Amino acid sequence: MGSHHWETELKKERKLVAELSQEIDVKNKKILEMEYRYKENVATTKKLVFGLIKKINSKDRSLFELEQKYDETSTTMRWLKHKKTKLEEEHKDEIRERDLINLNLTRDMELRKTELQQQAQELEECKAQYALECSRLTDEIKKLKGKLQNEDSTGSENNSRAQINALREELMEQAEAMQDLEMLYQTLIIKESRSNQELQEARRESILGMEKKNLLSDQTTIQIKRMGEVDHKAFHLTCSVKYPSEDCEEISAKLCSTWQEHVRDPHWHPFKKDIINGRLHEIIDDNDEKLKELKKEYGEVMYRAVTNALLELNDYNPSGSYPVRELWNVKEDKRAALKEIIHFLINKFRTRKRKRS
């Protein structure tokens, strides 16, 4: 009985030991899996840490390089500032002298402008006086000729030969006065031509000087306009409406180039003469076939662009047939007067002087 009891207990113990052993094996397996995962996690973490450390080191190097560049830039800026101050001190007299030269040039231009205006006024007065004198002399000559004819027809019975000779002598004096007046008029014409030539040379020098000093841009009131050049914007606007589904850029460019060649063609002169305000002028001939076809096909905008270019070229360079550069007041859309150019230059010099200060 006792032996049986111990065998039963022993079986229970063995069974318990087997269960515990099995449980230990399962737990060991889980521990191995956890160790494996732990090692994987440790390796991944190390890898991430090493990557972060590498990035941090790289950023530190970049930051250090940036700090070095900043220090170098700051040093360079301080040096440049010091150099600028030193140069300004060294060239202060030169700057003052240049400003004085600019001021003198401006004054000279003002004086020259006043002289040209006075000459133009004198010329206009002389022209008016010449016209009146010519009219008076012509009337007197006609009267004298009439008197001579009457004297010749009536004969000696009514008038003496002395009176006829006196009338002829007066007629010769009037003719000489007419010749003197004609010579004076020609002299004034030559003087006006020289003044206009000097004025044009002054405007050309102004253009060159402004370009050299970079005083002109798309934002300034005064700009350079090519007189006699067809406005391509008008062509682009018309073509964008007429050919909305096609390449209007290419079409407008070709049309603009074609009509620019027409405008510069010396054999095409679509003008007619007309008297405006008592003077003979050349105006656009609306009956010209090319212009009529242009207006019919493409409308008023392109027609005006071409006729404006024709008028400008006929006014500025009728013999050269190529566009001429002119200073233009874009705000008022007109040729810049000499007074406006002078004020523009004075304002620019003052602005630059304030910036230097």
One Martini backbone bead per residue (centre of mass of N, CA, C, O) as a GRO file, in nm:
protein
  357
    1MET     BB    1   0.059   0.061  -0.022
    2GLY     BB    2   0.303   0.244   0.010
    3SER     BB    3   0.428   0.193  -0.269
    4HIS     BB    4   0.197   0.302  -0.436
    5HIS     BB    5   0.206   0.591  -0.330
    6TRP     BB    6   0.495   0.660  -0.427
    7GLU     BB    7   0.446   0.617  -0.727
    8THR     BB    8   0.236   0.830  -0.759
    9GLU     BB    9   0.410   1.068  -0.663
   10LEU     BB   10   0.634   1.026  -0.872
   11LYS     BB   11   0.463   1.076  -1.120
   12LYS     BB   12   0.381   1.358  -1.042
   13GLU     BB   13   0.665   1.472  -1.034
   14ARG     BB   14   0.746   1.403  -1.319
   15LYS     BB   15   0.521   1.558  -1.452
   16LEU     BB   16   0.600   1.832  -1.333
   17VAL     BB   17   0.885   1.833  -1.447
   18ALA     BB   18   0.800   1.820  -1.745
   19GLU     BB   19   0.631   2.078  -1.743
   20LEU     BB   20   0.856   2.265  -1.644
   21SER     BB   21   1.049   2.202  -1.876
   22GLN     BB   22   0.861   2.295  -2.098
   23GLU     BB   23   0.823   2.583  -1.988
   24ILE     BB   24   1.124   2.653  -1.999
   25ASP     BB   25   1.158   2.617  -2.302
   26VAL     BB   26   0.955   2.835  -2.385
   27LYS     BB   27   1.091   3.066  -2.230
   28ASN     BB   28   1.365   3.040  -2.374
   29LYS     BB   29   1.257   3.097  -2.651
   30LYS     BB   30   1.149   3.378  -2.585
   31ILE     BB   31   1.419   3.488  -2.490
   32LEU     BB   32   1.562   3.453  -2.762
   33GLU     BB   33   1.372   3.629  -2.923
   34MET     BB   34   1.416   3.885  -2.753
   35GLU     BB   35   1.721   3.897  -2.798
   36TYR     BB   36   1.703   3.925  -3.103
   37ARG     BB   37   1.531   4.182  -3.104
   38TYR     BB   38   1.719   4.346  -2.933
   39LYS     BB   39   1.958   4.336  -3.126
   40GLU     BB   40   1.812   4.462  -3.360
   41ASN     BB   41   1.737   4.725  -3.216
   42VAL     BB   42   2.025   4.802  -3.143
   43ALA     BB   43   2.129   4.814  -3.435
   44THR     BB   44   1.927   5.022  -3.537
   45THR     BB   45   1.990   5.238  -3.329
   46LYS     BB   46   2.288   5.266  -3.398
   47LYS     BB   47   2.241   5.344  -3.687
   48LEU     BB   48   2.076   5.598  -3.625
   49VAL     BB   49   2.286   5.733  -3.446
   50PHE     BB   50   2.512   5.742  -3.652
   51GLY     BB   51   2.351   5.907  -3.860
   52LEU     BB   52   2.299   6.150  -3.674
   53ILE     BB   53   2.591   6.208  -3.612
   54LYS     BB   54   2.671   6.259  -3.906
   55LYS     BB   55   2.472   6.493  -3.954
   56ILE     BB   56   2.572   6.668  -3.725
   57ASN     BB   57   2.860   6.690  -3.825
   58SER     BB   58   2.786   6.811  -4.098
   59LYS     BB   59   2.636   7.059  -3.982
   60ASP     BB   60   2.874   7.162  -3.824
   61ARG     BB   61   3.055   7.208  -4.067
   62SER     BB   62   2.862   7.398  -4.217
   63LEU     BB   63   2.841   7.603  -3.988
   64PHE     BB   64   3.141   7.663  -3.978
   65GLU     BB   65   3.164   7.757  -4.269
   66LEU     BB   66   2.954   7.983  -4.246
   67GLU     BB   67   3.100   8.136  -4.025
   68GLN     BB   68   3.351   8.187  -4.191
   69LYS     BB   69   3.209   8.335  -4.424
   70TYR     BB   70   3.087   8.553  -4.250
   71ASP     BB   71   3.350   8.662  -4.145
   72GLU     BB   72   3.468   8.725  -4.423
   73THR     BB   73   3.238   8.910  -4.516
   74SER     BB   74   3.256   9.111  -4.287
   75THR     BB   75   3.545   9.187  -4.344
   76THR     BB   76   3.497   9.280  -4.636
   77MET     BB   77   3.281   9.495  -4.572
   78ARG     BB   78   3.460   9.663  -4.390
   79TRP     BB   79   3.673   9.713  -4.603
   80LEU     BB   80   3.490   9.841  -4.815
   81LYS     BB   81   3.389  10.070  -4.638
   82HIS     BB   82   3.665  10.185  -4.585
   83LYS     BB   83   3.742  10.222  -4.883
   84LYS     BB   84   3.508  10.409  -4.957
   85THR     BB   85   3.573  10.629  -4.756
   86LYS     BB   86   3.859  10.678  -4.861
   87LEU     BB   87   3.780  10.744  -5.155
   88GLU     BB   88   3.595  10.980  -5.088
   89GLU     BB   89   3.818  11.146  -4.957
   90GLU     BB   90   4.018  11.144  -5.198
   91HIS     BB   91   3.762  11.229  -5.418
   92LYS     BB   92   3.616  11.487  -5.327
   93ASP     BB   93   3.728  11.696  -5.525
   94GLU     BB   94   3.640  11.549  -5.782
   95ILE     BB   95   3.337  11.549  -5.723
   96ARG     BB   96   3.308  11.854  -5.702
   97GLU     BB   97   3.418  11.912  -5.984
   98ARG     BB   98   3.203  11.751  -6.137
   99ASP     BB   99   2.960  11.904  -6.028
  100LEU     BB  100   3.055  12.173  -6.143
  101ILE     BB  101   3.059  12.086  -6.436
  102ASN     BB  102   2.760  12.009  -6.453
  103LEU     BB  103   2.658  12.290  -6.380
  104ASN     BB  104   2.794  12.438  -6.617
  105LEU     BB  105   2.659  12.273  -6.838
  106THR     BB  106   2.374  12.349  -6.766
  107ARG     BB  107   2.411  12.652  -6.806
  108ASP     BB  108   2.502  12.636  -7.099
  109MET     BB  109   2.240  12.504  -7.200
  110GLU     BB  110   2.056  12.735  -7.116
  111LEU     BB  111   2.194  12.955  -7.282
  112ARG     BB  112   2.171  12.812  -7.556
  113LYS     BB  113   1.866  12.795  -7.552
  114THR     BB  114   1.816  13.100  -7.539
  115GLU     BB  115   1.961  13.166  -7.802
  116LEU     BB  116   1.787  12.989  -7.986
  117GLN     BB  117   1.520  13.126  -7.920
  118GLN     BB  118   1.606  13.407  -8.015
  119GLN     BB  119   1.676  13.325  -8.303
  120ALA     BB  120   1.395  13.215  -8.373
  121GLN     BB  121   1.245  13.479  -8.321
  122GLU     BB  122   1.404  13.653  -8.519
  123LEU     BB  123   1.339  13.483  -8.766
  124GLU     BB  124   1.034  13.514  -8.757
  125GLU     BB  125   1.036  13.821  -8.776
  126CYS     BB  126   1.193  13.834  -9.045
  127LYS     BB  127   0.994  13.672  -9.209
  128ALA     BB  128   0.756  13.864  -9.171
  129GLN     BB  129   0.901  14.114  -9.281
  130TYR     BB  130   0.971  13.992  -9.555
  131ALA     BB  131   0.683  13.942  -9.648
  132LEU     BB  132   0.588  14.236  -9.628
  133GLU     BB  133   0.808  14.363  -9.806
  134CYS     BB  134   0.753  14.198 -10.057
  135SER     BB  135   0.464  14.291 -10.090
  136ARG     BB  136   0.524  14.594 -10.108
  137LEU     BB  137   0.728  14.586 -10.343
  138THR     BB  138   0.546  14.449 -10.546
  139ASP     BB  139   0.333  14.670 -10.550
  140GLU     BB  140   0.523  14.900 -10.632
  141ILE     BB  141   0.622  14.775 -10.894
  142LYS     BB  142   0.349  14.756 -11.028
  143LYS     BB  143   0.287  15.059 -11.015
  144LEU     BB  144   0.538  15.152 -11.172
  145LYS     BB  145   0.478  14.995 -11.428
  146GLY     BB  146   0.208  15.131 -11.477
  147LYS     BB  147   0.318  15.418 -11.501
  148LEU     BB  148   0.511  15.362 -11.735
  149GLN     BB  149   0.295  15.271 -11.934
  150ASN     BB  150   0.137  15.536 -11.924
  151GLU     BB  151   0.367  15.719 -12.006
  152ASP     BB  152   0.427  15.581 -12.280
  153SER     BB  153   0.129  15.617 -12.396
  154THR     BB  154   0.093  15.941 -12.368
  155GLY     BB  155   0.352  16.091 -12.373
  156SER     BB  156   0.494  16.416 -12.387
  157GLU     BB  157   0.229  16.583 -12.352
  158ASN     BB  158   0.184  16.495 -12.035
  159ASN     BB  159   0.486  16.398 -11.993
  160SER     BB  160   0.797  16.389 -11.885
  161ARG     BB  161   1.108  16.245 -11.909
  162ALA     BB  162   1.190  16.292 -11.613
  163GLN     BB  163   0.962  16.123 -11.482
  164ILE     BB  164   1.037  15.857 -11.611
  165ASN     BB  165   1.324  15.837 -11.494
  166ALA     BB  166   1.235  15.849 -11.198
  167LEU     BB  167   1.067  15.591 -11.205
  168ARG     BB  168   1.297  15.403 -11.295
  169GLU     BB  169   1.482  15.461 -11.056
  170GLU     BB  170   1.284  15.362 -10.839
  171LEU     BB  171   1.261  15.076 -10.950
  172MET     BB  172   1.563  15.002 -10.908
  173GLU     BB  173   1.566  15.046 -10.602
  174GLN     BB  174   1.352  14.834 -10.537
  175ALA     BB  175   1.508  14.597 -10.661
  176GLU     BB  176   1.756  14.621 -10.474
  177ALA     BB  177   1.597  14.585 -10.212
  178MET     BB  178   1.502  14.306 -10.287
  179GLN     BB  179   1.784  14.175 -10.300
  180ASP     BB  180   1.871  14.241 -10.009
  181LEU     BB  181   1.639  14.088  -9.877
  182GLU     BB  182   1.713  13.813  -9.997
  183MET     BB  183   1.994  13.793  -9.866
  184LEU     BB  184   1.893  13.810  -9.574
  185TYR     BB  185   1.718  13.560  -9.587
  186GLN     BB  186   1.944  13.357  -9.656
  187THR     BB  187   2.109  13.412  -9.401
  188LEU     BB  188   1.886  13.319  -9.205
  189ILE     BB  189   1.864  13.034  -9.312
  190ILE     BB  190   2.155  12.953  -9.245
  191LYS     BB  191   2.133  13.015  -8.942
  192GLU     BB  192   1.906  12.813  -8.887
  193SER     BB  193   2.054  12.561  -8.983
  194ARG     BB  194   2.283  12.578  -8.775
  195SER     BB  195   2.107  12.571  -8.523
  196ASN     BB  196   1.973  12.298  -8.584
  197GLN     BB  197   2.234  12.138  -8.595
  198GLU     BB  198   2.324  12.200  -8.304
  199LEU     BB  199   2.071  12.084  -8.173
  200GLN     BB  200   2.103  11.793  -8.281
  201GLU     BB  201   2.382  11.745  -8.156
  202ALA     BB  202   2.288  11.784  -7.864
  203ARG     BB  203   2.086  11.545  -7.868
  204ARG     BB  204   2.289  11.325  -7.941
  205GLU     BB  205   2.474  11.370  -7.694
  206SER     BB  206   2.255  11.313  -7.486
  207ILE     BB  207   2.208  11.021  -7.560
  208LEU     BB  208   2.498  10.917  -7.516
  209GLY     BB  209   2.526  11.015  -7.221
  210MET     BB  210   2.282  10.861  -7.100
  211GLU     BB  211   2.380  10.578  -7.181
  212LYS     BB  212   2.657  10.584  -7.036
  213LYS     BB  213   2.505  10.659  -6.744
  214ASN     BB  214   2.233  10.508  -6.711
  215LEU     BB  215   1.953  10.709  -6.719
  216LEU     BB  216   1.789  10.502  -6.886
  217SER     BB  217   1.452  10.355  -6.888
  218ASP     BB  218   1.136  10.208  -6.852
  219GLN     BB  219   1.078  10.422  -6.595
  220THR     BB  220   1.129  10.672  -6.741
  221THR     BB  221   1.005  10.953  -6.891
  222ILE     BB  222   1.264  10.947  -7.059
  223GLN     BB  223   1.313  10.813  -7.386
  224ILE     BB  224   1.392  10.600  -7.653
  225LYS     BB  225   1.293  10.664  -7.991
  226ARG     BB  226   1.214  10.511  -8.303
  227MET     BB  227   1.188  10.692  -8.576
  228GLY     BB  228   1.009  10.487  -8.810
  229GLU     BB  229   0.896  10.261  -8.627
  230VAL     BB  230   0.707   9.997  -8.601
  231ASP     BB  231   0.447   9.898  -8.397
  232HIS     BB  232   0.428   9.579  -8.267
  233LYS     BB  233   0.181   9.594  -8.073
  234ALA     BB  234  -0.038   9.645  -8.286
  235PHE     BB  235   0.002   9.375  -8.433
  236HIS     BB  236  -0.047   9.184  -8.193
  237LEU     BB  237  -0.333   9.278  -8.125
  238THR     BB  238  -0.465   9.214  -8.398
  239CYS     BB  239  -0.377   8.909  -8.421
  240SER     BB  240  -0.513   8.809  -8.152
  241VAL     BB  241  -0.801   8.862  -8.280
  242LYS     BB  242  -0.779   8.733  -8.575
  243TYR     BB  243  -0.574   8.482  -8.447
  244PRO     BB  244  -0.656   8.293  -8.180
  245SER     BB  245  -0.577   7.980  -8.295
  246GLU     BB  246  -0.298   8.093  -8.359
  247ASP     BB  247   0.028   8.210  -8.425
  248CYS     BB  248   0.047   8.540  -8.353
  249GLU     BB  249   0.346   8.596  -8.314
  250GLU     BB  250   0.447   8.511  -8.597
  251ILE     BB  251   0.253   8.679  -8.768
  252SER     BB  252   0.320   8.963  -8.650
  253ALA     BB  253   0.624   8.956  -8.715
  254LYS     BB  254   0.598   8.933  -9.023
  255LEU     BB  255   0.422   9.183  -9.073
  256CYS     BB  256   0.608   9.391  -8.943
  257SER     BB  257   0.854   9.339  -9.127
  258THR     BB  258   0.713   9.402  -9.396
  259TRP     BB  259   0.620   9.701  -9.324
  260GLN     BB  260   0.902   9.808  -9.263
  261GLU     BB  261   1.002   9.776  -9.554
  262HIS     BB  262   0.795   9.962  -9.682
  263VAL     BB  263   0.872  10.220  -9.523
  264ARG     BB  264   1.188  10.201  -9.634
  265ASP     BB  265   1.092  10.245  -9.917
  266PRO     BB  266   1.189  10.486 -10.151
  267HIS     BB  267   0.954  10.414 -10.376
  268TRP     BB  268   0.757  10.471 -10.135
  269HIS     BB  269   0.516  10.763 -10.146
  270PRO     BB  270   0.229  10.815  -9.945
  271PHE     BB  271   0.188  11.132 -10.049
  272LYS     BB  272   0.052  11.466  -9.994
  273LYS     BB  273  -0.020  11.796 -10.067
  274ASP     BB  274  -0.082  12.059  -9.811
  275ILE     BB  275  -0.249  12.333  -9.666
  276ILE     BB  276  -0.139  12.436  -9.332
  277ASN     BB  277  -0.149  12.729  -9.188
  278GLY     BB  278  -0.008  12.847  -9.462
  279ARG     BB  279   0.137  12.564  -9.516
  280LEU     BB  280   0.334  12.325  -9.663
  281HIS     BB  281   0.236  11.979  -9.660
  282GLU     BB  282   0.286  11.637  -9.579
  283ILE     BB  283   0.048  11.382  -9.632
  284ILE     BB  284  -0.148  11.125  -9.621
  285ASP     BB  285  -0.251  10.898  -9.871
  286ASP     BB  286  -0.562  10.743  -9.870
  287ASN     BB  287  -0.538  10.629 -10.187
  288ASP     BB  288  -0.346  10.424 -10.128
  289GLU     BB  289  -0.336  10.093 -10.195
  290LYS     BB  290  -0.182   9.970  -9.957
  291LEU     BB  291  -0.338  10.119  -9.729
  292LYS     BB  292  -0.621  10.026  -9.806
  293GLU     BB  293  -0.561   9.723  -9.772
  294LEU     BB  294  -0.471   9.731  -9.476
  295LYS     BB  295  -0.735   9.851  -9.355
  296LYS     BB  296  -0.925   9.629  -9.465
  297GLU     BB  297  -0.773   9.373  -9.338
  298TYR     BB  298  -0.666   9.505  -9.024
  299GLY     BB  299  -0.726   9.799  -8.968
  300GLU     BB  300  -0.665  10.084  -8.773
  301VAL     BB  301  -0.421  10.010  -8.593
  302MET     BB  302  -0.217   9.927  -8.818
  303TYR     BB  303  -0.252  10.178  -8.989
  304ARG     BB  304  -0.141  10.379  -8.775
  305ALA     BB  305   0.137  10.250  -8.738
  306VAL     BB  306   0.233  10.302  -9.032
  307THR     BB  307   0.171  10.608  -9.068
  308ASN     BB  308   0.345  10.705  -8.831
  309ALA     BB  309   0.612  10.597  -8.945
  310LEU     BB  310   0.604  10.763  -9.205
  311LEU     BB  311   0.595  11.047  -9.075
  312GLU     BB  312   0.853  11.022  -8.909
  313LEU     BB  313   1.049  10.959  -9.143
  314ASN     BB  314   0.975  11.216  -9.314
  315ASP     BB  315   1.072  11.412  -9.080
  316TYR     BB  316   1.368  11.282  -8.989
  317ASN     BB  317   1.439  11.071  -9.265
  318PRO     BB  318   1.376  11.098  -9.593
  319SER     BB  319   1.661  10.988  -9.722
  320GLY     BB  320   1.751  10.729  -9.540
  321SER     BB  321   1.530  10.509  -9.451
  322TYR     BB  322   1.576  10.519  -9.126
  323PRO     BB  323   1.572  10.503  -8.810
  324VAL     BB  324   1.552  10.752  -8.546
  325ARG     BB  325   1.678  10.874  -8.264
  326GLU     BB  326   1.472  10.985  -7.979
  327LEU     BB  327   1.363  11.196  -7.741
  328TRP     BB  328   1.095  11.080  -7.518
  329ASN     BB  329   0.776  11.159  -7.383
  330VAL     BB  330   0.580  10.913  -7.248
  331LYS     BB  331   0.366  11.068  -7.083
  332GLU     BB  332   0.293  11.274  -7.345
  333ASP     BB  333   0.363  11.166  -7.626
  334LYS     BB  334   0.648  11.329  -7.700
  335ARG     BB  335   0.881  11.533  -7.778
  336ALA     BB  336   1.155  11.623  -7.615
  337ALA     BB  337   1.246  11.895  -7.475
  338LEU     BB  338   1.518  12.068  -7.381
  339LYS     BB  339   1.405  12.145  -7.104
  340GLU     BB  340   1.336  11.855  -7.013
  341ILE     BB  341   1.622  11.739  -7.033
  342ILE     BB  342   1.755  11.926  -6.827
  343HIS     BB  343   1.574  11.854  -6.585
  344PHE     BB  344   1.638  11.553  -6.590
  345LEU     BB  345   1.945  11.579  -6.538
  346ILE     BB  346   1.933  11.735  -6.274
  347ASN     BB  347   1.774  11.522  -6.112
  348LYS     BB  348   1.979  11.292  -6.148
  349PHE     BB  349   2.223  11.434  -6.015
  350ARG     BB  350   2.086  11.481  -5.742
  351THR     BB  351   2.026  11.187  -5.674
  352ARG     BB  352   2.322  11.084  -5.686
  353LYS     BB  353   2.429  11.278  -5.472
  354ARG     BB  354   2.254  11.175  -5.237
  355LYS     BB  355   2.358  10.883  -5.244
  356ARG     BB  356   2.654  10.952  -5.187
  357SER     BB  357   2.582  11.100  -4.909
   0.00000   0.00000   0.00000
